[in-house]
Amino acid sequence: MKEILEEMIKVPGVSGYEDDIREYIKNKVEELGVEAREDNIGNLHATVGDKGPVVMLIAHMDELGLIVTKIEDDGSLRIRKVGGIDDRTLVGRVVQIKTQKGFVTGVIGLKPPHLMTESDDKKKVVSWEEVRVDIGTRSKKETEKKGVRVLDPMVFKKDITYLTPDIICARAVDDRMGCAILLDVLEKLKDRKLSVRIVFVWSVQEETGLKGAKVAGFMYRPDFVFAVDTMTTTDAPMQGDTYEKVCLGQGPAMRMFDSYAIASPKMRKLVEEVAKAAKIPLQSGSGGGTTDGSVVQEYGALMMALGIAMRYTHSPTECASIKDMENMSKLLVKLAERIAKNANAR
C-alpha cells in the first residue's frame, strides 16, 4: 500500500479532471482480475459477491487544485481555486499545469520585500484573485504555443517526505490514502465467498460538493456504507484544543459527527465490537468538514465515516500514518466478514 500510495499521490486528479488518477486505479483493479466500470459522472466501480446485503466502501479520488481562468497579455495566468484551498498556501508555490501538449511548470510568485513600498501591507494575505502564475513566457501568444488554454487544471508540485519512517507528508494524502486502502481490501476479498455484495467506489468531485457519491448512492442504495477518508486532527503544534485529539499512529478513527452528518449509532457498536475482537486500535472523534458517506446515508444506508488521522488538512504538507492505513484495511476486511456472518445468521 505504501508504494501504491506514493504513486497515487504523484498522479494528478483535480476535481472534475480525474481522468489520470481514474485510469491508474482502473489498471490496478483490472490487474487483480476484477472488472472496473466507469459511470457517467466519472466514478469508478468494482463489485465482489452477488448475494446478501450491499456494503459500499467509498473513497474519493479527486484532489484540490486550480484552473486557468485567463491568459494575460504578458503571458501570465489568472486562476480559480477548485475546492477548499486556503489562500495562505498559494504564494511561493510551484505548480504543474496539465495541457493538451503535456505538463507545463509554473510558479505563483511573491512580491519580494526589496520591491515593497510604504503602501504595501506585508501582513496581508494575498487572495486567489490577485495571484498570477508565471510560466516563463512574455506574451499571451507564447503561452498559448506551450499548449496552455483557459480551463486547464493545475496542481501544486508534489514532494513526498517522511517525518518518521511511519509518517508520510505530501499534498493529496487526502484522499489517495483512502483509494490505496480500497485497492488493498479489494485484493484481500476478491476471491472470498462471503454472503455479502461489496461495492467499491472511487468517487469524483468530493471536494466540490460530494457529486460522485450522490450518484453512487442513488445507483446502489446500499444497506451499509463506509466512507474511507482522512480526519483532521489537533494532534500537532498550534492546532487548538476545541476537539479531542485523534492521534497519528493510534488506529483508524470513527468520524462520529461532522458539519453535515452524524454516523449511525448501530454502526458505532458494530465497528467497536469488530475492532475489539480483532485487536485493531480504534479512535473516535468529531470535527468539521464532511465525507462522501453523508450523502449516501440519505438513501437509507447505515453509515460510518472511517478516517485516517491527518495533520494540516488541505495544505501542501498533509501528514498521516502508514500504520493507520494498514490497520484501516484490516478493519474493513473484518467488518465485511462480520456483516456477512450476521447475514447468514438471519
ABEGO torsion letter per residue (X at the ends): XAAAAAAAAABBBBBGAAAAAAAAAAAAAAAAGBBBBBBAAGBBBBBBEABEBBBBBBBBABBBBBBBABBBAAGBBBBBBBEBBBAAAABGBBBBBBBAAEBBBBBBBBBBAAABBAABBAABBBBAAABBBBAGBABAAAAAAAGBBBGBBBBBBBBBBBABAABBBBBGAOAAAAAAAAAAAAAAAAABBBBBBBBBBBBBGAAAGGAAAAAAAAAAGBABBBBBBBBBBABBBGAEAABBBBBBGAEBBBBABBAABBBBAAAAAAAAAAAAAAGBBBBBBBEBEBBAAAAAAAAGBBBBBBBBBBBGBGBAABBBBAAAAAAAAAAAAAAAAAAAAAAAAX
